[in-house]
Structure formats: C-alpha cells, structure tokens
Amino acid sequence: MKLKYLPFLLLSLSLKLNAQEIKAELNKEFKRQEKMSYILDYPKNTKGNVPLIVFLHGSGERGNNLELVKAHSPFTYKHLIKEPVAILAPQCPADSWWDTVTLYHLIKEIQKKYKIDASRIYLTGLSMGGWGTLKLAMEHPEMFAAVASVCAPTDQVMTANIQQFKDLNMKIFHGGMDDIVLPENAFKFYQKLHPVNPAAELVIFPNDNHNSWDSAYSNPQLYEWMLSKSKDK
C-alpha cells in the first residue's frame, strides 16, 4: 500500500525543488472605456471663467433617468446662490457605487469644454454621494477649493489616509437621528480629521434623520462659504 503512493510523493518533491521565486513589477498603462451621464447647468451670458459645483447624488438616484440627479440637490436651491456658477451632476449607474477615477476624468473634461475657474471647483454629495465626495477629495485634494459631505458613510481607507484632507476647506453634515447612515460615521471621521485639519467643521442637525440634505442645501450660508473659498487663497 505504501509503494502505491510513492510516485505521487516523488512528483510532489520534484515540483517543490523546481519552483522559483520571481520578484518583478508590473508597469503598464491599461486603457479602459469610461462612460457616465451627467447634467451640467451652465450660466448664460457670462464673461470669463465661472466656479463649478460638483454634486454627487445618493443611491436612490442611480440608473438612467437623468432627471433624478437634480433631486435633493443644490439644483433645488439655485436661487440661493448669489453669483453665476456651473453645477455638474453626474449619474451613477444602477447597482454600483461612485467610480472616482471616472468622476475625476469627467471633471477634467468639463474644464476642457467649458470656461471653468480651476481655482474655484467645489465638491459636495449626499449619502452614497457623500462617500464619493470624501473618496474623490482624498484622491485629488489639489482639485477642490471646498468640500462638503452630507450624511456620508465613511470607511477605513479614508481614515487611514486622513492626511490627504489636511489642507482642504471642509464641512461634514449629518443628522443626529439618522438610522440609515449612523451619526457615528461623522463623529469617528471627524475625530481623525480634526487633529490634521482643525479648521474643518462638523455640523450635526439634531432632529434630522437621513434627510439632513434638506437642512444642509437649503441654507444659503453653505453656498456663501463655498464660493468664498479659492485655491489661490
């Protein structure tokens, strides 16, 4: 019986002896197709470059009905914005989360096609879009003059890379009664953020549930704060 298994044992030993450890590096550009629908609200009859507010919607507005991206957003409160601005609202495909690589390339494309003030690009989003806001700001802090997340889920990658947020003008909004994305997301993120960015602000709406976007976006002071910030200052 023992001899029966001997060839397999010898084969196993020979495979181990013939193995080699290879240390190398993959250094190759992979091109991929990027596709994302969006609405751009661009002011008419303006001279020169205009500020750009990028808005990322929540999970309920995913899909291919582009009109949905305007719900619960700065579009609703355009009358509160006191100067001409462009508002860019991309749409996340169904059953997926924000692809921040595509978002970054979309913003760069908008800058090429339209007269956008590169020193005054602002980023905001709610719920899933709040997560996308923090992720994109973490990856490209050099792009944004101010960032405002609303009822955002957070993750360990963000807190592990908290230094990326140190020079950003930031506001974190959350509802104190939120039972969809718990307020602990905001508290824990802010605990990490404050030591590296003391000017960042945490705003809790104590009586709001997950719809804290209503309180955040209906306040004209949010837009005044945003538009007062510039990468040049």
C-alpha positions in Angstrom: 0.0 0.0 0.0 2.8 2.4 0.8 4.5 1.8 -2.5 1.3 2.7 -4.3 1.6 6.4 -3.2 5.4 6.7 -3.7 5.3 8.1 -7.3 3.0 10.9 -6.2 5.3 11.7 -3.2 8.3 11.9 -5.6 6.4 14.1 -8.0 5.4 16.5 -5.2 9.0 16.8 -4.0 10.3 17.4 -7.6 7.7 20.2 -8.1 8.9 21.9 -4.9 12.5 21.6 -5.9 11.8 23.1 -9.4 9.9 26.1 -8.1 11.5 29.6 -8.3 10.6 32.9 -6.6 10.2 35.7 -9.1 10.3 39.4 -7.9 9.1 41.8 -10.6 7.0 44.9 -11.2 4.0 45.4 -13.5 4.4 48.8 -15.1 2.0 49.1 -18.0 -0.8 51.5 -18.9 -4.2 49.9 -19.2 -6.8 51.9 -21.1 -10.4 51.4 -20.2 -13.7 52.7 -21.5 -15.2 55.3 -19.3 -18.9 56.2 -19.5 -21.0 58.5 -17.2 -24.1 60.5 -18.0 -24.4 64.0 -16.4 -26.4 67.2 -16.3 -24.4 70.4 -16.5 -26.2 73.6 -15.5 -24.1 76.3 -17.1 -24.9 80.0 -16.7 -25.7 82.0 -19.9 -24.2 85.3 -20.9 -21.3 85.2 -18.5 -17.9 86.6 -19.3 -14.8 84.8 -18.2 -14.4 81.6 -16.1 -17.2 80.5 -13.7 -17.0 78.5 -10.5 -18.1 74.8 -10.7 -20.1 73.0 -8.0 -19.9 69.2 -8.5 -22.8 67.3 -6.9 -22.9 63.6 -6.3 -26.4 62.1 -5.6 -27.3 59.2 -3.3 -28.1 55.6 -4.1 -31.8 56.2 -4.8 -31.0 58.3 -7.9 -28.8 55.7 -9.7 -29.8 54.4 -13.1 -30.6 56.0 -16.4 -33.3 58.6 -15.6 -31.0 61.7 -15.7 -33.7 63.9 -14.2 -33.4 62.1 -10.9 -29.9 63.6 -10.2 -31.5 67.0 -9.5 -33.5 65.7 -6.6 -32.4 66.7 -3.0 -29.6 68.8 -4.5 -28.2 72.3 -5.0 -30.3 72.4 -8.2 -33.4 72.8 -5.9 -31.8 75.9 -4.2 -30.1 77.6 -7.2 -32.0 80.8 -6.2 -29.9 80.9 -3.0 -26.6 81.1 -4.9 -25.7 84.8 -5.4 -23.3 84.6 -8.3 -23.2 82.7 -11.7 -22.0 79.2 -11.1 -21.9 76.0 -13.1 -23.4 72.9 -11.4 -22.3 69.5 -12.6 -24.4 66.5 -11.5 -23.2 63.1 -12.9 -25.3 59.9 -12.6 -24.0 56.7 -11.1 -25.0 53.6 -13.0 -27.6 51.2 -11.4 -26.3 48.7 -8.8 -22.9 50.3 -8.4 -21.1 52.9 -6.3 -19.3 56.0 -7.5 -16.2 55.3 -9.7 -13.9 58.2 -8.6 -11.5 57.6 -11.5 -14.3 58.3 -14.0 -15.5 61.3 -11.9 -12.1 62.8 -11.9 -11.8 62.4 -15.7 -15.3 63.8 -16.2 -14.4 67.0 -14.2 -11.2 67.4 -16.2 -13.2 67.0 -19.4 -15.8 69.7 -18.3 -12.8 72.0 -17.6 -11.6 71.5 -21.2 -15.0 72.1 -22.8 -16.3 75.0 -20.7 -14.9 78.1 -19.1 -14.4 76.9 -15.6 -12.3 78.7 -12.9 -9.9 75.9 -11.9 -9.2 77.7 -8.6 -12.9 77.5 -7.7 -14.1 73.9 -8.1 -16.3 72.7 -5.2 -17.4 69.2 -4.3 -20.5 68.0 -2.4 -22.7 65.0 -2.2 -25.2 63.2 0.0 -25.3 59.6 1.4 -23.6 57.4 -1.2 -22.6 60.6 -2.9 -21.2 61.9 0.4 -19.0 58.8 0.4 -18.0 59.5 -3.2 -17.2 63.1 -2.1 -14.8 62.1 0.6 -13.2 59.4 -1.6 -12.6 61.8 -4.5 -11.4 64.6 -2.2 -9.0 62.1 -0.6 -7.6 61.0 -4.0 -7.4 64.5 -5.5 -7.3 67.2 -2.8 -5.5 69.5 -5.2 -8.6 69.8 -7.4 -11.1 71.3 -4.9 -11.4 74.7 -3.2 -14.0 73.4 -0.7 -15.7 70.1 0.1 -19.0 69.4 1.9 -20.2 65.8 2.6 -23.8 65.2 3.8 -24.9 62.0 5.7 -21.9 60.2 4.3 -20.8 56.6 5.0 -17.1 56.5 5.8 -14.5 53.7 5.5 -11.2 52.7 6.9 -9.3 53.8 3.7 -10.4 57.4 4.3 -9.3 57.4 8.0 -6.1 55.6 7.1 -5.3 58.4 4.6 -6.6 61.3 6.7 -3.5 63.4 6.0 -4.9 63.8 2.4 -7.6 66.1 3.9 -5.3 68.4 5.9 -5.3 71.4 3.5 -8.9 71.2 2.4 -11.7 73.6 3.4 -14.3 71.0 4.7 -17.7 70.7 6.2 -19.2 67.4 7.4 -23.0 67.4 7.8 -25.1 64.7 9.4 -28.5 64.1 11.0 -28.4 63.3 14.7 -31.4 60.9 14.3 -30.0 59.2 11.1 -30.9 55.5 11.3 -29.7 54.7 7.7 -26.1 56.0 8.0 -25.5 56.3 11.7 -24.1 59.6 13.1 -21.1 57.6 14.4 -19.8 57.7 10.8 -19.5 61.5 11.0 -18.2 61.5 14.6 -15.5 58.9 14.0 -14.3 60.5 10.8 -14.2 64.0 12.4 -12.2 62.7 15.4 -9.5 61.6 12.9 -9.9 64.8 10.8 -9.8 67.5 13.4 -6.1 66.9 14.6 -4.8 67.3 11.0 -7.4 69.9 9.8 -8.6 72.0 12.8 -10.5 74.4 10.5 -12.8 71.6 9.3 -16.3 71.8 10.7 -18.7 69.1 11.8 -22.4 70.2 11.7 -25.0 67.9 13.3 -28.7 68.6 12.8 -30.0 67.1 16.0 -33.6 66.4 14.8 -32.8 65.3 11.3 -32.9 61.7 10.1 -31.2 60.6 6.9 -32.6 63.6 5.0 -30.1 66.0 6.5 -29.5 67.1 2.9 -32.6 69.3 3.2 -31.1 71.3 6.1 -27.7 71.4 4.5 -28.6 72.5 1.0 -31.4 74.9 1.9 -29.0 77.1 3.9 -27.6 80.0 1.8 -24.6 80.2 4.1 -23.3 76.9 2.7 -23.0 78.4 -0.8 -21.6 81.7 0.6 -18.9 79.6 2.4 -18.1 77.5 -0.6 -17.9 80.4 -3.0 -15.7 82.4 -0.6 -13.0 79.7 -1.0 -10.4 79.6 -3.7 -7.3 77.5 -4.4 -5.5 80.8 -4.9 -6.1 81.9 -1.3 
